[in-house]
Amino acid sequence: MPKPTHRGHGRFSPGRPHASTAPRWASGAVALLLSLALVVLSAGPTPALAAAGGPITLVVNGAIIPCDVPPVNIGGRILVPVRFLAEALNYQVNYIQAENRIVITSGTGTAPAGLITALDVSRLVEVTSPSVVGIVSFHRVRDEYGRDVESFAFGSGFVYRSDGWIVTNDHVIRGASRLMIILSDGRSYEVPSLDMVVSDQLSDVALLRVPLEGLPALPLADIEKVRVGEPVIAIGSPGSFRLRNTVTAGIVSGLGRGLGELYRFIQTDAAINPGNSGGPLLNARGEVIGMTSLKIGGGYEGLGFAVPADVIASIVAELVEHGRVIRPWLGATLEESWEAFYGLPSTTGLLVVEVHPASPAARAGLRPGDYIWAIDGRRTDTMEEVAAALWSHAIGDTAVLSIRRLGTNLELRVVLDMERPSDQ
């Protein structure tokens, strides 16, 4: 199985090696455009909109709709081109010239997904790129002469909340002595204190805050609606900030990709390079479906991976509430079969290599040499499946392990009353 060659983090000093978790043996049509016909969507004073200035973005059923005649705000009355609104809702729009009438025929009422065109991408970037930031992480290192010097590395991130909360990858900020955020317009801000940074190494998700208000936040997508083959763009700062907010386009190449990590990833062929780490992977509606994290190189092309939106949401919620992610701990070292490691069908489950003393696993009677093939009745052949099964529980819950010991099938009830240690 090819291993990730980097996690998209541009660095001017030696980078953090990728920790392998491989087994020990493997390392409308329309008659007229009607573009000038306008629909009044709302009335009344809207000082915020009037003061905002600039083009107004039309979003229908969550999809950004490009308009060659854009919506306008006239004295608080929001006027939208009827053609674009109607067609986005899958209605038929016709102009009957003899009767001087516009006839709109109801359709399915849902906006078709469609494909990203050059105009769509341009508008999508215009709307979303102000929410993408660059991140400089400074590190204290020893140079070749033994002197204590400061090196720096590049990464990306995106605005999660308008009051200054920014999401990036853990590996972008890990070990930093100080951090700087660079907005899309070039303004820079130093994170006042590392106490305003919380992260989770396992999921590679980090959350930091700068003392700014009114930042344009990006919404997270519903991961259940993401489909293989749908178009996406990635925005980030590959290489250096001279290339800040570089846009690459592609599709969702795969979902639920296991890479020997404890979480599954979204795969994309949108180009991801060092410095892209922590930047958003966006769908045609301008929603974050994932956060770019790593790629596979070494002769492979177009194999980029992103942390899914649902993982980002759950991890950020934990970080905000607890400052860390609380996971129950089994207390055993497991190894996948060679078939499972390479994505082939496996029937053996996971080998128990070691059971930690006084752990929940030890108290339940799990032994080295046992094979765990299911947890709570759900088949487990990979580390990601074991992690998903265990981490669906809260601390104090009981999990049922289905194991095979010397050819005999057994069930063990494990009380998950211990939190996973930070070094495990």
C-alpha positions in Angstrom: 0.0 0.0 0.0 1.5 3.4 -0.9 2.2 5.6 2.0 1.5 9.4 2.2 4.6 11.2 1.3 3.6 14.4 3.0 0.8 16.1 4.8 0.8 19.2 2.6 2.8 21.3 5.1 5.3 23.6 3.5 8.4 23.7 5.7 11.8 25.4 5.5 13.3 23.0 8.0 13.1 19.3 8.3 9.5 18.2 8.5 7.8 15.9 10.9 8.0 12.3 9.7 4.8 10.5 8.8 4.1 8.0 11.5 3.4 4.6 9.8 0.7 2.4 11.3 1.4 -0.5 8.9 1.8 -4.0 10.3 5.2 -4.9 11.6 5.9 -6.8 8.4 5.0 -3.9 6.1 6.1 -0.4 6.3 -33.0 25.5 -20.0 -33.8 25.8 -22.1 -35.7 29.3 -22.3 -37.1 31.2 -25.3 -35.7 34.5 -24.1 -33.2 35.1 -21.3 -35.6 37.3 -19.3 -32.5 38.4 -17.4 -34.0 41.8 -16.7 -37.2 40.4 -15.1 -36.7 40.7 -11.3 -38.5 39.1 -8.4 -38.8 40.9 -5.1 -37.7 38.5 -2.4 -38.0 40.7 0.6 -39.1 44.2 1.6 -38.3 46.5 4.5 -35.1 48.0 5.8 -32.0 45.9 5.6 -29.2 48.3 6.5 -26.6 45.6 6.8 -27.1 44.5 3.3 -27.3 48.0 2.0 -24.0 48.8 3.7 -22.3 45.7 2.6 -21.8 46.8 -1.0 -20.4 44.7 -3.8 -22.2 42.0 -5.8 -24.9 39.9 -4.0 -24.5 36.1 -4.2 -27.6 34.1 -5.1 -27.9 30.8 -3.3 -30.8 28.5 -4.0 -31.3 25.3 -2.0 -27.7 25.6 -0.9 -26.2 26.0 -4.4 -24.4 29.1 -5.6 -26.2 30.3 -8.8 -24.1 32.3 -11.2 -26.0 35.3 -12.7 -24.8 37.5 -15.6 -27.4 40.1 -14.2 -26.7 39.9 -10.5 -29.2 40.4 -7.7 -29.5 44.0 -6.4 -30.5 45.7 -3.2 -32.6 48.9 -3.9 -33.7 50.6 -0.7 -33.9 47.3 1.2 -35.8 45.5 -1.6 -33.8 42.5 -2.7 -34.4 42.0 -6.5 -33.3 38.7 -8.1 -33.4 37.8 -11.8 -36.4 35.5 -12.3 -34.8 33.3 -14.9 -31.9 32.2 -12.6 -34.1 31.7 -9.6 -36.8 29.7 -11.5 -34.3 27.5 -13.4 -32.4 26.8 -10.2 -35.6 25.4 -8.8 -36.1 23.3 -12.0 -39.0 25.4 -13.3 -39.6 26.1 -17.0 -39.6 29.9 -17.8 -41.1 31.1 -21.1 -41.9 34.5 -22.5 -45.1 34.7 -24.6 -44.5 37.8 -26.7 -48.0 38.0 -28.3 -49.6 38.1 -24.8 -46.7 39.9 -23.1 -46.6 37.3 -20.4 -43.9 35.3 -18.6 -45.1 31.8 -17.8 -43.3 29.8 -15.2 -44.2 26.1 -15.0 -43.5 24.2 -11.7 -40.9 21.5 -11.8 -39.5 19.1 -9.2 -38.7 21.9 -6.8 -35.1 20.8 -6.3 -32.0 22.4 -7.7 -30.1 20.0 -9.9 -26.5 19.6 -8.9 -25.0 20.3 -12.3 -21.4 20.6 -13.1 -18.9 23.2 -12.3 -18.2 25.5 -15.3 -15.5 28.0 -15.5 -18.0 30.7 -14.5 -19.1 28.6 -11.5 -15.5 28.1 -10.3 -14.8 31.8 -10.7 -17.8 32.8 -8.7 -17.2 30.1 -6.1 -13.7 31.3 -5.5 -14.9 34.9 -5.3 -17.3 33.9 -2.6 -15.2 31.5 -0.6 -11.6 32.6 -0.8 -11.9 35.5 1.8 -12.6 32.7 4.3 -9.3 30.9 3.6 -6.2 31.9 5.6 -2.5 31.2 5.5 -0.8 30.1 8.6 2.9 30.5 9.5 4.2 28.3 12.3 7.5 29.3 13.9 9.7 26.7 15.5 12.8 26.9 17.6 15.5 24.5 16.2 19.2 23.9 16.4 21.1 24.8 13.3 24.2 23.0 12.0 26.4 25.0 14.4 24.3 24.2 17.4 22.7 27.6 17.6 19.2 28.1 18.7 17.4 29.6 15.7 13.9 30.1 14.5 12.6 28.3 11.5 9.1 28.6 10.0 6.6 26.5 8.0 3.6 27.3 5.9 0.1 25.9 6.1 -3.5 26.9 5.4 -6.8 27.1 7.3 -10.3 28.4 7.0 -12.6 30.5 9.1 -14.9 28.2 11.1 -16.7 30.9 13.1 -16.9 34.6 12.4 -15.6 35.6 15.8 -12.0 34.5 15.0 -12.1 30.7 15.2 -10.0 29.1 12.5 -9.6 25.4 11.7 -6.4 23.8 10.3 -4.5 20.6 10.6 -2.8 19.6 13.8 0.5 18.9 12.0 0.5 22.6 10.8 0.7 24.0 14.3 2.2 21.1 16.3 5.4 22.1 18.1 5.1 25.8 17.1 6.5 28.4 19.4 4.3 31.1 17.8 1.7 31.3 15.1 0.8 34.0 12.5 -2.5 34.1 10.5 -2.5 35.8 7.1 -5.9 36.8 5.7 -6.7 36.6 2.0 -6.4 40.4 1.7 -2.8 40.2 3.1 -3.5 41.4 6.6 -1.6 39.4 9.2 -2.2 38.7 12.9 -0.2 36.8 15.4 -2.1 34.4 17.6 -1.8 36.2 21.0 -1.1 33.0 23.0 -0.7 29.3 22.3 -3.3 28.9 25.0 -5.8 29.9 22.2 -4.8 26.8 20.3 -6.3 23.4 20.9 -5.7 20.4 18.7 -6.1 16.6 18.2 -3.2 14.7 16.7 -5.2 11.5 15.9 -7.7 13.2 13.7 -5.2 15.9 12.6 -7.6 18.7 13.4 -6.7 21.9 15.2 -8.6 24.9 16.3 -7.1 28.3 17.0 -8.4 31.8 17.6 -7.4 35.3 16.7 -9.1 38.4 18.2 -11.1 39.4 15.2 -14.8 39.7 14.6 -16.9 39.6 11.4 -14.7 37.1 9.5 -16.6 35.3 6.7 -17.1 31.7 8.0 -17.4 28.7 5.7 -20.3 26.2 6.3 -19.6 22.5 6.6 -21.3 20.1 4.2 -23.6 17.2 5.1 -21.2 14.4 4.5 -24.0 12.0 3.7 -24.8 14.1 0.6 -21.3 14.0 -0.8 -21.0 11.8 -3.9 -18.1 10.3 -5.7 -17.6 12.2 -8.9 -19.0 15.5 -7.8 -16.8 18.5 -8.6 -14.7 20.2 -5.9 -12.0 22.8 -5.5 -9.2 23.2 -3.0 -7.8 26.5 -1.9 -4.6 26.9 0.0 -1.1 28.3 0.0 1.3 25.8 -1.6 5.0 26.4 -1.3 4.9 30.0 -0.1 2.6 32.9 0.4 3.5 34.3 -3.0 1.1 31.6 -4.1 -1.5 32.4 -1.4 -5.1 31.3 -2.2 -4.1 29.1 -5.1 -7.1 27.2 -6.5 -7.1 23.7 -7.8 -10.1 21.8 -9.2 -11.0 18.2 -9.4 -13.6 15.7 -8.3 -14.3 13.5 -5.3 -12.4 10.4 -6.2 -13.4 8.3 -3.3 -15.0 8.2 0.1 -14.1 6.4 3.3 -10.5 5.8 2.4 -8.5 4.0 5.0 -4.8 4.8 5.0 -3.7 3.0 8.1 -4.8 5.9 10.2 -7.6 5.8 12.7 -9.9 7.9 10.6 -11.1 7.6 7.0 -10.5 10.2 4.4 -12.1 11.8 1.3 -10.0 11.2 -1.8 -9.7 13.8 -4.5 -7.6 14.4 -7.6 -7.5 18.2 -7.0 -3.8 19.0 -6.7 -2.7 19.2 -3.1 0.9 20.3 -2.3 3.0 21.2 0.7 1.4 24.3 2.2 -2.2 23.2 1.3 -2.6 21.5 4.6 -5.6 22.7 6.6 -7.2 24.4 3.6 -10.8 23.6 2.6 -12.0 21.2 0.0 -15.2 22.8 -1.3 -18.2 21.6 -3.2 -20.2 23.6 -5.8 -22.3 25.1 -3.0 -19.3 26.6 -1.3 -19.5 24.1 1.6 -16.5 22.5 3.2 -16.7 18.8 2.5 -13.2 18.2 3.9 -9.9 19.7 5.0 -6.9 18.9 2.9 -4.4 16.9 4.9 -2.1 14.6 2.9 -1.2 13.2 -0.4 0.5 10.1 -1.9 3.5 10.7 -4.2 6.4 8.7 -5.3 5.2 8.0 -8.8 1.5 8.3 -8.0 -0.6 11.2 -9.4 -3.8 12.9 -8.2 -4.0 11.1 -4.9 -4.9 13.7 -2.3 -6.9 13.2 0.9 -9.0 15.4 3.2 -10.4 15.0 6.7 -14.2 14.7 6.2 -16.6 17.4 7.4 -18.3 15.2 9.9 -15.0 14.4 11.6 -14.1 18.1 11.6 -17.5 19.0 13.2 -17.2 16.3 15.9 -13.6 17.0 16.8 -14.1 20.8 16.9 -17.1 20.3 19.2 -15.0 18.3 21.6 -12.1 20.7 21.5 -14.4 23.6 22.2 -16.1 21.9 25.1 -13.2 20.0 26.7 -10.1 21.4 25.2 -9.3 17.8 24.0 -11.0 14.8 22.5 -12.2 12.3 25.0 -12.1 8.8 23.7 -12.5 5.5 25.5 -9.5 3.2 25.7 -9.4 -0.5 25.1 -5.8 -1.0 26.2 -4.6 -3.4 23.6 -2.1 -3.2 20.7 -3.6 -4.7 17.5 -2.3 -5.6 14.1 -4.3 -5.9 10.8 -3.9 -8.9 8.6 -1.9 -8.3 5.4 -5.1 -8.6 3.4 -6.8 -5.9 5.4 -3.7 -3.6 5.2 -3.8 -3.8 1.4 -7.6 -3.4 1.2 -8.3 -7.0 0.3 -11.1 -9.1 1.8 -10.0 -10.5 5.2 -11.6 -13.1 7.4 -9.1 -13.2 10.4 -9.9 -10.0 12.2 -7.2 -8.2 14.1 -4.4 -9.9 16.0 -4.0 -8.9 19.6 -0.2 -8.3 20.0 -0.1 -6.8 23.5 -2.6 -6.2 26.3 -1.7 -3.4 28.7 -1.8 -4.3 32.4 -4.8 -3.0 34.4 -6.4 -1.8 31.2 -10.1 -2.5 30.3 -9.0 -5.1 27.9 -6.9 -6.9 30.5 -9.7 -6.8 33.1 -12.1 -8.3 30.5 -9.7 -11.2 29.9 -8.3 -10.3 26.4 -5.0 -12.1 25.7 -2.2 -11.7 23.2 -2.8 -14.1 20.4 -6.5 -13.5 20.4 -8.2 -12.2 17.2 -10.9 -9.5 17.4 -13.3 -10.0 14.5 -16.3 -7.9 15.7 -17.3 -5.3 18.2 -20.9 -5.0 19.3 -21.8 -7.3 16.4 -20.1 -5.2 13.7 -17.3 -6.7 11.7 -13.9 -5.3 12.4 -11.0 -6.0 10.1 -9.1 -2.7 10.1 -7.9 -0.3 12.7 -10.3 2.4 11.5 -13.2 0.0 12.0 -12.1 -0.8 15.6 -11.6 2.9 16.3 -15.1 3.8 15.0 -16.7 1.0 17.0 -14.9 1.9 20.2 -15.3 5.7 19.9 -19.0 5.4 19.3 -19.1 4.7 23.1 -18.8 7.1 25.9 -16.5 6.6 28.9 -18.2 4.0 31.2 -20.0 2.1 28.4 -19.7 -1.6 27.9 -18.5 -3.0 24.5 -18.8 -6.6 23.4 -15.8 -8.0 21.7 -16.2 -11.1 19.5 -12.9 -12.9 19.5 -11.4 -16.1 18.2 -9.0 -17.9 20.6 -7.3 -21.1 19.5 -10.1 -21.8 17.1 -12.9 -21.1 19.6 -15.2 -18.2 19.3 -15.8 -16.2 22.5 -17.4 -13.0 23.6 -15.9 -10.6 26.1 -17.6 -7.7 27.8 -15.3 -4.8 28.2 -16.2 -1.9 30.5 -14.6 1.2 28.7 -14.0 3.2 31.9 -10.7 4.6 31.0 -9.8 7.6 28.7 -7.3 6.9 26.0 -3.9 8.2 27.1 -2.4 11.0 25.0 0.6 8.8 24.2 -1.4 5.9 22.8 
